[in-house]
Amino acid sequence: VCLSQDCMIETGNHDWSKRSFDLRVGDVHVEDGAWAAVRSLILPGARLASHSVLTAGSTLAGDTEEYGVYTGTPAKRVKERQVK
């Protein structure tokens, strides 16, 4: 697993749809060969699949697919990672 020093992985968040802002927690899975770039954010319950990339400043709230490149907030797949 290769992660930038400045990426954030959150395992808890508050449910802003409830008046009491209940705490929600969830596991985060970062698989082998995946990379999260600087200032990216991985939220509770997300999975960064094997060899996928989360680009700088992106927010991941769900699952990625292997070898996918994801960007944006929320992160969307933009292309296939080509490994040489």
PyMOL Python script that loads the backbone (N, CA, C, O; Angstrom):
from pymol import cmd

cmd.read_pdbstr("""\
ATOM      1  N   VAL A   1       0.857  -1.177   0.000  1.00  0.00           N
ATOM      2  CA  VAL A   1       0.000   0.000   0.000  1.00  0.00           C
ATOM      3  C   VAL A   1       0.890   1.222   0.000  1.00  0.00           C
ATOM      4  O   VAL A   1       1.797   1.339   0.824  1.00  0.00           O
ATOM      5  N   CYS A   2       0.638   2.118  -0.906  1.00  0.00           N
ATOM      6  CA  CYS A   2       1.410   3.348  -0.988  1.00  0.00           C
ATOM      7  C   CYS A   2       0.460   4.526  -0.860  1.00  0.00           C
ATOM      8  O   CYS A   2      -0.390   4.738  -1.725  1.00  0.00           O
ATOM      9  N   LEU A   3       0.598   5.289   0.206  1.00  0.00           N
ATOM     10  CA  LEU A   3      -0.254   6.454   0.434  1.00  0.00           C
ATOM     11  C   LEU A   3       0.596   7.695   0.600  1.00  0.00           C
ATOM     12  O   LEU A   3       1.676   7.635   1.189  1.00  0.00           O
ATOM     13  N   SER A   4       0.131   8.800   0.097  1.00  0.00           N
ATOM     14  CA  SER A   4       0.787  10.070   0.312  1.00  0.00           C
ATOM     15  C   SER A   4       0.759  10.409   1.801  1.00  0.00           C
ATOM     16  O   SER A   4      -0.152   9.987   2.514  1.00  0.00           O
ATOM     17  N   GLN A   5       1.735  11.158   2.271  1.00  0.00           N
ATOM     18  CA  GLN A   5       1.757  11.573   3.671  1.00  0.00           C
ATOM     19  C   GLN A   5       0.572  12.454   4.024  1.00  0.00           C
ATOM     20  O   GLN A   5       0.145  12.477   5.178  1.00  0.00           O
ATOM     21  N   ASP A   6       0.046  13.164   3.077  1.00  0.00           N
ATOM     22  CA  ASP A   6      -1.007  14.140   3.349  1.00  0.00           C
ATOM     23  C   ASP A   6      -2.403  13.685   2.955  1.00  0.00           C
ATOM     24  O   ASP A   6      -3.288  14.528   2.810  1.00  0.00           O
ATOM     25  N   CYS A   7      -2.639  12.399   2.777  1.00  0.00           N
ATOM     26  CA  CYS A   7      -4.002  11.943   2.528  1.00  0.00           C
ATOM     27  C   CYS A   7      -4.664  11.690   3.883  1.00  0.00           C
ATOM     28  O   CYS A   7      -3.985  11.443   4.880  1.00  0.00           O
ATOM     29  N   MET A   8      -5.980  11.755   3.905  1.00  0.00           N
ATOM     30  CA  MET A   8      -6.706  11.546   5.155  1.00  0.00           C
ATOM     31  C   MET A   8      -7.609  10.326   5.016  1.00  0.00           C
ATOM     32  O   MET A   8      -8.307  10.166   4.015  1.00  0.00           O
ATOM     33  N   ILE A   9      -7.587   9.480   6.019  1.00  0.00           N
ATOM     34  CA  ILE A   9      -8.455   8.315   6.069  1.00  0.00           C
ATOM     35  C   ILE A   9      -9.327   8.465   7.306  1.00  0.00           C
ATOM     36  O   ILE A   9      -8.828   8.473   8.432  1.00  0.00           O
ATOM     37  N   GLU A  10     -10.618   8.582   7.091  1.00  0.00           N
ATOM     38  CA  GLU A  10     -11.562   8.787   8.190  1.00  0.00           C
ATOM     39  C   GLU A  10     -12.381   7.516   8.401  1.00  0.00           C
ATOM     40  O   GLU A  10     -12.908   6.950   7.443  1.00  0.00           O
ATOM     41  N   THR A  11     -12.488   7.073   9.639  1.00  0.00           N
ATOM     42  CA  THR A  11     -13.306   5.897   9.941  1.00  0.00           C
ATOM     43  C   THR A  11     -14.584   6.258  10.680  1.00  0.00           C
ATOM     44  O   THR A  11     -15.382   5.386  11.023  1.00  0.00           O
ATOM     45  N   GLY A  12     -14.772   7.549  10.922  1.00  0.00           N
ATOM     46  CA  GLY A  12     -15.990   8.015  11.574  1.00  0.00           C
ATOM     47  C   GLY A  12     -16.466   9.315  10.957  1.00  0.00           C
ATOM     48  O   GLY A  12     -15.667  10.110  10.462  1.00  0.00           O
ATOM     49  N   ASN A  13     -17.764   9.522  10.990  1.00  0.00           N
ATOM     50  CA  ASN A  13     -18.364  10.729  10.446  1.00  0.00           C
ATOM     51  C   ASN A  13     -19.700  10.929  11.148  1.00  0.00           C
ATOM     52  O   ASN A  13     -20.209  10.009  11.788  1.00  0.00           O
ATOM     53  N   HIS A  14     -20.257  12.096  11.035  1.00  0.00           N
ATOM     54  CA  HIS A  14     -21.551  12.364  11.666  1.00  0.00           C
ATOM     55  C   HIS A  14     -22.668  12.352  10.630  1.00  0.00           C
ATOM     56  O   HIS A  14     -22.483  12.801   9.499  1.00  0.00           O
ATOM     57  N   ASP A  15     -23.817  11.839  11.023  1.00  0.00           N
ATOM     58  CA  ASP A  15     -24.986  11.765  10.152  1.00  0.00           C
ATOM     59  C   ASP A  15     -25.714  13.103  10.207  1.00  0.00           C
ATOM     60  O   ASP A  15     -26.529  13.346  11.098  1.00  0.00           O
ATOM     61  N   TRP A  16     -25.408  13.964   9.241  1.00  0.00           N
ATOM     62  CA  TRP A  16     -25.983  15.309   9.237  1.00  0.00           C
ATOM     63  C   TRP A  16     -27.460  15.329   8.881  1.00  0.00           C
ATOM     64  O   TRP A  16     -28.101  16.377   8.959  1.00  0.00           O
ATOM     65  N   SER A  17     -28.015  14.167   8.484  1.00  0.00           N
ATOM     66  CA  SER A  17     -29.453  14.112   8.185  1.00  0.00           C
ATOM     67  C   SER A  17     -30.285  13.966   9.462  1.00  0.00           C
ATOM     68  O   SER A  17     -31.511  14.069   9.423  1.00  0.00           O
ATOM     69  N   LYS A  18     -29.616  13.726  10.589  1.00  0.00           N
ATOM     70  CA  LYS A  18     -30.322  13.576  11.869  1.00  0.00           C
ATOM     71  C   LYS A  18     -30.057  14.795  12.750  1.00  0.00           C
ATOM     72  O   LYS A  18     -28.949  15.331  12.777  1.00  0.00           O
ATOM     73  N   ARG A  19     -31.070  15.209  13.451  1.00  0.00           N
ATOM     74  CA  ARG A  19     -30.958  16.366  14.344  1.00  0.00           C
ATOM     75  C   ARG A  19     -29.847  16.176  15.376  1.00  0.00           C
ATOM     76  O   ARG A  19     -29.201  17.147  15.770  1.00  0.00           O
ATOM     77  N   SER A  20     -29.619  14.944  15.817  1.00  0.00           N
ATOM     78  CA  SER A  20     -28.620  14.651  16.852  1.00  0.00           C
ATOM     79  C   SER A  20     -27.207  14.427  16.296  1.00  0.00           C
ATOM     80  O   SER A  20     -26.272  14.211  17.067  1.00  0.00           O
ATOM     81  N   PHE A  21     -27.045  14.476  14.975  1.00  0.00           N
ATOM     82  CA  PHE A  21     -25.743  14.259  14.340  1.00  0.00           C
ATOM     83  C   PHE A  21     -25.055  12.995  14.862  1.00  0.00           C
ATOM     84  O   PHE A  21     -23.884  13.026  15.240  1.00  0.00           O
ATOM     85  N   ASP A  22     -25.797  11.882  14.879  1.00  0.00           N
ATOM     86  CA  ASP A  22     -25.256  10.612  15.376  1.00  0.00           C
ATOM     87  C   ASP A  22     -23.934  10.272  14.688  1.00  0.00           C
ATOM     88  O   ASP A  22     -23.736  10.564  13.508  1.00  0.00           O
ATOM     89  N   LEU A  23     -23.051   9.658  15.439  1.00  0.00           N
ATOM     90  CA  LEU A  23     -21.770   9.216  14.902  1.00  0.00           C
ATOM     91  C   LEU A  23     -21.977   7.941  14.084  1.00  0.00           C
ATOM     92  O   LEU A  23     -22.615   6.991  14.538  1.00  0.00           O
ATOM     93  N   ARG A  24     -21.430   7.942  12.880  1.00  0.00           N
ATOM     94  CA  ARG A  24     -21.428   6.751  12.031  1.00  0.00           C
ATOM     95  C   ARG A  24     -19.981   6.325  11.851  1.00  0.00           C
ATOM     96  O   ARG A  24     -19.115   7.152  11.566  1.00  0.00           O
ATOM     97  N   VAL A  25     -19.721   5.045  12.017  1.00  0.00           N
ATOM     98  CA  VAL A  25     -18.362   4.540  11.823  1.00  0.00           C
ATOM     99  C   VAL A  25     -18.378   3.447  10.767  1.00  0.00           C
ATOM    100  O   VAL A  25     -19.399   2.796  10.547  1.00  0.00           O
ATOM    101  N   GLY A  26     -17.247   3.252  10.123  1.00  0.00           N
ATOM    102  CA  GLY A  26     -17.134   2.210   9.115  1.00  0.00           C
ATOM    103  C   GLY A  26     -15.676   1.935   8.809  1.00  0.00           C
ATOM    104  O   GLY A  26     -14.832   2.826   8.910  1.00  0.00           O
ATOM    105  N   ASP A  27     -15.388   0.721   8.441  1.00  0.00           N
ATOM    106  CA  ASP A  27     -14.029   0.351   8.071  1.00  0.00           C
ATOM    107  C   ASP A  27     -13.650   1.011   6.758  1.00  0.00           C
ATOM    108  O   ASP A  27     -14.506   1.310   5.925  1.00  0.00           O
ATOM    109  N   VAL A  28     -12.374   1.231   6.588  1.00  0.00           N
ATOM    110  CA  VAL A  28     -11.800   1.697   5.326  1.00  0.00           C
ATOM    111  C   VAL A  28     -10.827   0.626   4.869  1.00  0.00           C
ATOM    112  O   VAL A  28     -10.004   0.152   5.653  1.00  0.00           O
ATOM    113  N   HIS A  29     -10.920   0.246   3.607  1.00  0.00           N
ATOM    114  CA  HIS A  29     -10.038  -0.797   3.067  1.00  0.00           C
ATOM    115  C   HIS A  29      -9.177  -0.193   1.963  1.00  0.00           C
ATOM    116  O   HIS A  29      -9.689   0.357   0.987  1.00  0.00           O
ATOM    117  N   VAL A  30      -7.862  -0.307   2.134  1.00  0.00           N
ATOM    118  CA  VAL A  30      -6.905   0.117   1.114  1.00  0.00           C
ATOM    119  C   VAL A  30      -6.128  -1.136   0.733  1.00  0.00           C
ATOM    120  O   VAL A  30      -5.373  -1.681   1.537  1.00  0.00           O
ATOM    121  N   GLU A  31      -6.323  -1.586  -0.503  1.00  0.00           N
ATOM    122  CA  GLU A  31      -5.733  -2.847  -0.937  1.00  0.00           C
ATOM    123  C   GLU A  31      -4.327  -2.664  -1.507  1.00  0.00           C
ATOM    124  O   GLU A  31      -3.897  -1.543  -1.777  1.00  0.00           O
ATOM    125  N   ASP A  32      -3.620  -3.778  -1.686  1.00  0.00           N
ATOM    126  CA  ASP A  32      -2.246  -3.765  -2.185  1.00  0.00           C
ATOM    127  C   ASP A  32      -2.119  -2.993  -3.494  1.00  0.00           C
ATOM    128  O   ASP A  32      -2.943  -3.131  -4.398  1.00  0.00           O
ATOM    129  N   GLY A  33      -1.073  -2.182  -3.575  1.00  0.00           N
ATOM    130  CA  GLY A  33      -0.762  -1.463  -4.799  1.00  0.00           C
ATOM    131  C   GLY A  33      -1.607  -0.234  -5.045  1.00  0.00           C
ATOM    132  O   GLY A  33      -1.413   0.447  -6.052  1.00  0.00           O
ATOM    133  N   ALA A  34      -2.539   0.074  -4.157  1.00  0.00           N
ATOM    134  CA  ALA A  34      -3.381   1.262  -4.323  1.00  0.00           C
ATOM    135  C   ALA A  34      -2.626   2.495  -3.854  1.00  0.00           C
ATOM    136  O   ALA A  34      -1.719   2.398  -3.028  1.00  0.00           O
ATOM    137  N   TRP A  35      -3.001   3.654  -4.381  1.00  0.00           N
ATOM    138  CA  TRP A  35      -2.327   4.891  -4.020  1.00  0.00           C
ATOM    139  C   TRP A  35      -3.340   6.008  -3.880  1.00  0.00           C
ATOM    140  O   TRP A  35      -4.171   6.222  -4.762  1.00  0.00           O
ATOM    141  N   ALA A  36      -3.264   6.722  -2.760  1.00  0.00           N
ATOM    142  CA  ALA A  36      -4.093   7.906  -2.528  1.00  0.00           C
ATOM    143  C   ALA A  36      -3.167   9.111  -2.502  1.00  0.00           C
ATOM    144  O   ALA A  36      -2.253   9.174  -1.679  1.00  0.00           O
ATOM    145  N   ALA A  37      -3.394  10.064  -3.393  1.00  0.00           N
ATOM    146  CA  ALA A  37      -2.502  11.207  -3.556  1.00  0.00           C
ATOM    147  C   ALA A  37      -2.736  12.272  -2.488  1.00  0.00           C
ATOM    148  O   ALA A  37      -3.658  12.175  -1.678  1.00  0.00           O
ATOM    149  N   VAL A  38      -1.884  13.282  -2.508  1.00  0.00           N
ATOM    150  CA  VAL A  38      -1.905  14.366  -1.540  1.00  0.00           C
ATOM    151  C   VAL A  38      -3.290  15.016  -1.425  1.00  0.00           C
ATOM    152  O   VAL A  38      -3.961  15.271  -2.425  1.00  0.00           O
ATOM    153  N   ARG A  39      -3.689  15.269  -0.201  1.00  0.00           N
ATOM    154  CA  ARG A  39      -4.950  15.927   0.158  1.00  0.00           C
ATOM    155  C   ARG A  39      -6.194  15.188  -0.313  1.00  0.00           C
ATOM    156  O   ARG A  39      -7.261  15.787  -0.447  1.00  0.00           O
ATOM    157  N   SER A  40      -6.064  13.902  -0.561  1.00  0.00           N
ATOM    158  CA  SER A  40      -7.251  13.104  -0.860  1.00  0.00           C
ATOM    159  C   SER A  40      -7.882  12.677   0.459  1.00  0.00           C
ATOM    160  O   SER A  40      -7.225  12.670   1.500  1.00  0.00           O
ATOM    161  N   LEU A  41      -9.146  12.327   0.405  1.00  0.00           N
ATOM    162  CA  LEU A  41      -9.907  11.963   1.593  1.00  0.00           C
ATOM    163  C   LEU A  41     -10.650  10.666   1.322  1.00  0.00           C
ATOM    164  O   LEU A  41     -11.378  10.556   0.335  1.00  0.00           O
ATOM    165  N   ILE A  42     -10.469   9.688   2.192  1.00  0.00           N
ATOM    166  CA  ILE A  42     -11.169   8.409   2.092  1.00  0.00           C
ATOM    167  C   ILE A  42     -12.118   8.323   3.276  1.00  0.00           C
ATOM    168  O   ILE A  42     -11.685   8.364   4.427  1.00  0.00           O
ATOM    169  N   LEU A  43     -13.410   8.203   2.997  1.00  0.00           N
ATOM    170  CA  LEU A  43     -14.449   8.252   4.024  1.00  0.00           C
ATOM    171  C   LEU A  43     -14.826   6.865   4.543  1.00  0.00           C
ATOM    172  O   LEU A  43     -14.503   5.859   3.912  1.00  0.00           O
ATOM    173  N   PRO A  44     -15.511   6.806   5.697  1.00  0.00           N
ATOM    174  CA  PRO A  44     -15.898   5.525   6.293  1.00  0.00           C
ATOM    175  C   PRO A  44     -16.659   4.635   5.314  1.00  0.00           C
ATOM    176  O   PRO A  44     -17.557   5.093   4.607  1.00  0.00           O
ATOM    177  N   GLY A  45     -16.288   3.361   5.286  1.00  0.00           N
ATOM    178  CA  GLY A  45     -16.960   2.393   4.434  1.00  0.00           C
ATOM    179  C   GLY A  45     -16.403   2.299   3.030  1.00  0.00           C
ATOM    180  O   GLY A  45     -16.876   1.488   2.234  1.00  0.00           O
ATOM    181  N   ALA A  46     -15.403   3.116   2.707  1.00  0.00           N
ATOM    182  CA  ALA A  46     -14.843   3.125   1.346  1.00  0.00           C
ATOM    183  C   ALA A  46     -13.808   2.029   1.167  1.00  0.00           C
ATOM    184  O   ALA A  46     -13.229   1.524   2.129  1.00  0.00           O
ATOM    185  N   ARG A  47     -13.590   1.673  -0.114  1.00  0.00           N
ATOM    186  CA  ARG A  47     -12.578   0.665  -0.453  1.00  0.00           C
ATOM    187  C   ARG A  47     -11.785   1.155  -1.649  1.00  0.00           C
ATOM    188  O   ARG A  47     -12.346   1.383  -2.720  1.00  0.00           O
ATOM    189  N   LEU A  48     -10.480   1.317  -1.469  1.00  0.00           N
ATOM    190  CA  LEU A  48      -9.568   1.669  -2.549  1.00  0.00           C
ATOM    191  C   LEU A  48      -8.979   0.356  -3.042  1.00  0.00           C
ATOM    192  O   LEU A  48      -8.089  -0.216  -2.413  1.00  0.00           O
ATOM    193  N   ALA A  49      -9.486  -0.109  -4.172  1.00  0.00           N
ATOM    194  CA  ALA A  49      -9.170  -1.451  -4.673  1.00  0.00           C
ATOM    195  C   ALA A  49      -7.719  -1.577  -5.130  1.00  0.00           C
ATOM    196  O   ALA A  49      -7.022  -0.585  -5.345  1.00  0.00           O
ATOM    197  N   SER A  50      -7.298  -2.806  -5.267  1.00  0.00           N
ATOM    198  CA  SER A  50      -5.946  -3.145  -5.682  1.00  0.00           C
ATOM    199  C   SER A  50      -5.508  -2.346  -6.910  1.00  0.00           C
ATOM    200  O   SER A  50      -6.181  -2.346  -7.941  1.00  0.00           O
ATOM    201  N   HIS A  51      -4.362  -1.665  -6.777  1.00  0.00           N
ATOM    202  CA  HIS A  51      -3.712  -0.937  -7.863  1.00  0.00           C
ATOM    203  C   HIS A  51      -4.538   0.230  -8.420  1.00  0.00           C
ATOM    204  O   HIS A  51      -4.252   0.722  -9.512  1.00  0.00           O
ATOM    205  N   SER A  52      -5.546   0.671  -7.686  1.00  0.00           N
ATOM    206  CA  SER A  52      -6.298   1.844  -8.128  1.00  0.00           C
ATOM    207  C   SER A  52      -5.649   3.104  -7.577  1.00  0.00           C
ATOM    208  O   SER A  52      -4.835   3.040  -6.656  1.00  0.00           O
ATOM    209  N   VAL A  53      -6.015   4.259  -8.149  1.00  0.00           N
ATOM    210  CA  VAL A  53      -5.430   5.539  -7.771  1.00  0.00           C
ATOM    211  C   VAL A  53      -6.548   6.521  -7.449  1.00  0.00           C
ATOM    212  O   VAL A  53      -7.535   6.618  -8.178  1.00  0.00           O
ATOM    213  N   LEU A  54      -6.380   7.246  -6.349  1.00  0.00           N
ATOM    214  CA  LEU A  54      -7.260   8.353  -5.985  1.00  0.00           C
ATOM    215  C   LEU A  54      -6.423   9.614  -6.137  1.00  0.00           C
ATOM    216  O   LEU A  54      -5.432   9.795  -5.429  1.00  0.00           O
ATOM    217  N   THR A  55      -6.822  10.492  -7.062  1.00  0.00           N
ATOM    218  CA  THR A  55      -5.994  11.654  -7.389  1.00  0.00           C
ATOM    219  C   THR A  55      -6.039  12.728  -6.308  1.00  0.00           C
ATOM    220  O   THR A  55      -6.891  12.695  -5.420  1.00  0.00           O
ATOM    221  N   ALA A  56      -5.127  13.665  -6.393  1.00  0.00           N
ATOM    222  CA  ALA A  56      -4.974  14.742  -5.415  1.00  0.00           C
ATOM    223  C   ALA A  56      -6.279  15.509  -5.214  1.00  0.00           C
ATOM    224  O   ALA A  56      -6.949  15.886  -6.175  1.00  0.00           O
ATOM    225  N   GLY A  57      -6.624  15.732  -3.951  1.00  0.00           N
ATOM    226  CA  GLY A  57      -7.795  16.521  -3.602  1.00  0.00           C
ATOM    227  C   GLY A  57      -9.128  15.835  -3.799  1.00  0.00           C
ATOM    228  O   GLY A  57     -10.170  16.478  -3.667  1.00  0.00           O
ATOM    229  N   SER A  58      -9.132  14.556  -4.110  1.00  0.00           N
ATOM    230  CA  SER A  58     -10.378  13.819  -4.365  1.00  0.00           C
ATOM    231  C   SER A  58     -10.957  13.239  -3.084  1.00  0.00           C
ATOM    232  O   SER A  58     -10.243  13.051  -2.099  1.00  0.00           O
ATOM    233  N   THR A  59     -12.259  12.956  -3.105  1.00  0.00           N
ATOM    234  CA  THR A  59     -12.950  12.381  -1.953  1.00  0.00           C
ATOM    235  C   THR A  59     -13.601  11.074  -2.352  1.00  0.00           C
ATOM    236  O   THR A  59     -14.443  11.043  -3.250  1.00  0.00           O
ATOM    237  N   LEU A  60     -13.214   9.985  -1.685  1.00  0.00           N
ATOM    238  CA  LEU A  60     -13.758   8.661  -1.972  1.00  0.00           C
ATOM    239  C   LEU A  60     -14.747   8.256  -0.888  1.00  0.00           C
ATOM    240  O   LEU A  60     -14.396   8.171   0.289  1.00  0.00           O
ATOM    241  N   ALA A  61     -15.999   8.005  -1.303  1.00  0.00           N
ATOM    242  CA  ALA A  61     -17.040   7.629  -0.349  1.00  0.00           C
ATOM    243  C   ALA A  61     -17.563   6.221  -0.595  1.00  0.00           C
ATOM    244  O   ALA A  61     -18.385   5.732   0.180  1.00  0.00           O
ATOM    245  N   GLY A  62     -17.109   5.559  -1.653  1.00  0.00           N
ATOM    246  CA  GLY A  62     -17.600   4.220  -1.984  1.00  0.00           C
ATOM    247  C   GLY A  62     -16.452   3.308  -2.358  1.00  0.00           C
ATOM    248  O   GLY A  62     -15.357   3.415  -1.806  1.00  0.00           O
ATOM    249  N   ASP A  63     -16.701   2.418  -3.289  1.00  0.00           N
ATOM    250  CA  ASP A  63     -15.700   1.446  -3.725  1.00  0.00           C
ATOM    251  C   ASP A  63     -15.131   1.821  -5.079  1.00  0.00           C
ATOM    252  O   ASP A  63     -15.836   2.359  -5.933  1.00  0.00           O
ATOM    253  N   THR A  64     -13.857   1.535  -5.270  1.00  0.00           N
ATOM    254  CA  THR A  64     -13.243   1.678  -6.579  1.00  0.00           C
ATOM    255  C   THR A  64     -13.106   0.286  -7.197  1.00  0.00           C
ATOM    256  O   THR A  64     -13.340  -0.729  -6.541  1.00  0.00           O
ATOM    257  N   GLU A  65     -12.723   0.263  -8.467  1.00  0.00           N
ATOM    258  CA  GLU A  65     -12.436  -0.991  -9.154  1.00  0.00           C
ATOM    259  C   GLU A  65     -10.931  -1.100  -9.344  1.00  0.00           C
ATOM    260  O   GLU A  65     -10.238  -0.087  -9.435  1.00  0.00           O
ATOM    261  N   GLU A  66     -10.428  -2.320  -9.405  1.00  0.00           N
ATOM    262  CA  GLU A  66      -9.000  -2.538  -9.606  1.00  0.00           C
ATOM    263  C   GLU A  66      -8.505  -1.791 -10.840  1.00  0.00           C
ATOM    264  O   GLU A  66      -9.170  -1.764 -11.876  1.00  0.00           O
ATOM    265  N   TYR A  67      -7.319  -1.183 -10.709  1.00  0.00           N
ATOM    266  CA  TYR A  67      -6.630  -0.463 -11.775  1.00  0.00           C
ATOM    267  C   TYR A  67      -7.385   0.761 -12.301  1.00  0.00           C
ATOM    268  O   TYR A  67      -7.052   1.271 -13.371  1.00  0.00           O
ATOM    269  N   GLY A  68      -8.383   1.235 -11.575  1.00  0.00           N
ATOM    270  CA  GLY A  68      -9.092   2.440 -11.983  1.00  0.00           C
ATOM    271  C   GLY A  68      -8.403   3.687 -11.453  1.00  0.00           C
ATOM    272  O   GLY A  68      -7.761   3.654 -10.403  1.00  0.00           O
ATOM    273  N   VAL A  69      -8.540   4.784 -12.184  1.00  0.00           N
ATOM    274  CA  VAL A  69      -8.054   6.083 -11.732  1.00  0.00           C
ATOM    275  C   VAL A  69      -9.288   6.923 -11.424  1.00  0.00           C
ATOM    276  O   VAL A  69     -10.168   7.079 -12.272  1.00  0.00           O
ATOM    277  N   TYR A  70      -9.350   7.464 -10.203  1.00  0.00           N
ATOM    278  CA  TYR A  70     -10.521   8.179  -9.709  1.00  0.00           C
ATOM    279  C   TYR A  70     -10.155   9.605  -9.339  1.00  0.00           C
ATOM    280  O   TYR A  70      -9.107   9.855  -8.744  1.00  0.00           O
ATOM    281  N   THR A  71     -11.029  10.540  -9.697  1.00  0.00           N
ATOM    282  CA  THR A  71     -10.772  11.941  -9.404  1.00  0.00           C
ATOM    283  C   THR A  71     -12.072  12.665  -9.084  1.00  0.00           C
ATOM    284  O   THR A  71     -13.147  12.254  -9.519  1.00  0.00           O
ATOM    285  N   GLY A  72     -11.963  13.746  -8.319  1.00  0.00           N
ATOM    286  CA  GLY A  72     -13.118  14.605  -8.042  1.00  0.00           C
ATOM    287  C   GLY A  72     -13.726  14.376  -6.675  1.00  0.00           C
ATOM    288  O   GLY A  72     -13.292  13.524  -5.900  1.00  0.00           O
ATOM    289  N   THR A  73     -14.759  15.183  -6.409  1.00  0.00           N
ATOM    290  CA  THR A  73     -15.497  15.120  -5.154  1.00  0.00           C
ATOM    291  C   THR A  73     -16.978  15.171  -5.470  1.00  0.00           C
ATOM    292  O   THR A  73     -17.515  16.248  -5.728  1.00  0.00           O
ATOM    293  N   PRO A  74     -17.645  14.039  -5.456  1.00  0.00           N
ATOM    294  CA  PRO A  74     -17.129  12.714  -5.104  1.00  0.00           C
ATOM    295  C   PRO A  74     -16.292  12.123  -6.233  1.00  0.00           C
ATOM    296  O   PRO A  74     -16.449  12.492  -7.396  1.00  0.00           O
ATOM    297  N   ALA A  75     -15.411  11.211  -5.878  1.00  0.00           N
ATOM    298  CA  ALA A  75     -14.505  10.605  -6.862  1.00  0.00           C
ATOM    299  C   ALA A  75     -15.273   9.772  -7.882  1.00  0.00           C
ATOM    300  O   ALA A  75     -16.151   8.980  -7.539  1.00  0.00           O
ATOM    301  N   LYS A  76     -14.916   9.974  -9.135  1.00  0.00           N
ATOM    302  CA  LYS A  76     -15.485   9.219 -10.260  1.00  0.00           C
ATOM    303  C   LYS A  76     -14.342   8.595 -11.056  1.00  0.00           C
ATOM    304  O   LYS A  76     -13.251   9.158 -11.148  1.00  0.00           O
ATOM    305  N   ARG A  77     -14.609   7.437 -11.622  1.00  0.00           N
ATOM    306  CA  ARG A  77     -13.597   6.767 -12.456  1.00  0.00           C
ATOM    307  C   ARG A  77     -13.430   7.541 -13.763  1.00  0.00           C
ATOM    308  O   ARG A  77     -14.407   7.825 -14.456  1.00  0.00           O
ATOM    309  N   VAL A  78     -12.173   7.879 -14.090  1.00  0.00           N
ATOM    310  CA  VAL A  78     -11.908   8.627 -15.317  1.00  0.00           C
ATOM    311  C   VAL A  78     -11.138   7.830 -16.353  1.00  0.00           C
ATOM    312  O   VAL A  78     -11.200   8.135 -17.544  1.00  0.00           O
ATOM    313  N   LYS A  79     -10.405   6.801 -15.908  1.00  0.00           N
ATOM    314  CA  LYS A  79      -9.681   5.966 -16.860  1.00  0.00           C
ATOM    315  C   LYS A  79      -9.119   4.734 -16.188  1.00  0.00           C
ATOM    316  O   LYS A  79      -9.185   4.583 -14.968  1.00  0.00           O
ATOM    317  N   GLU A  80      -8.570   3.866 -16.997  1.00  0.00           N
ATOM    318  CA  GLU A  80      -7.904   2.649 -16.548  1.00  0.00           C
ATOM    319  C   GLU A  80      -6.423   2.955 -16.322  1.00  0.00           C
ATOM    320  O   GLU A  80      -5.792   3.624 -17.141  1.00  0.00           O
ATOM    321  N   ARG A  81      -5.881   2.472 -15.228  1.00  0.00           N
ATOM    322  CA  ARG A  81      -4.459   2.648 -14.964  1.00  0.00           C
ATOM    323  C   ARG A  81      -3.666   1.665 -15.808  1.00  0.00           C
ATOM    324  O   ARG A  81      -3.899   0.458 -15.744  1.00  0.00           O
ATOM    325  N   GLN A  82      -2.738   2.171 -16.593  1.00  0.00           N
ATOM    326  CA  GLN A  82      -1.861   1.347 -17.405  1.00  0.00           C
ATOM    327  C   GLN A  82      -0.522   1.185 -16.693  1.00  0.00           C
ATOM    328  O   GLN A  82       0.202   2.162 -16.503  1.00  0.00           O
ATOM    329  N   VAL A  83      -0.191  -0.041 -16.298  1.00  0.00           N
ATOM    330  CA  VAL A  83       1.049  -0.297 -15.564  1.00  0.00           C
ATOM    331  C   VAL A  83       2.060  -0.901 -16.508  1.00  0.00           C
ATOM    332  O   VAL A  83       1.762  -1.872 -17.203  1.00  0.00           O
ATOM    333  N   LYS A  84       3.258  -0.336 -16.542  1.00  0.00           N
ATOM    334  CA  LYS A  84       4.310  -0.810 -17.449  1.00  0.00           C
ATOM    335  C   LYS A  84       5.306  -1.666 -16.723  1.00  0.00           C
ATOM    336  O   LYS A  84       6.261  -2.152 -17.329  1.00  0.00           O
TER     337      LYS A  84
END
""", "prot")
cmd.dss("prot")
cmd.show_as("cartoon", "prot")
cmd.util.cbc("prot")
cmd.orient("prot")
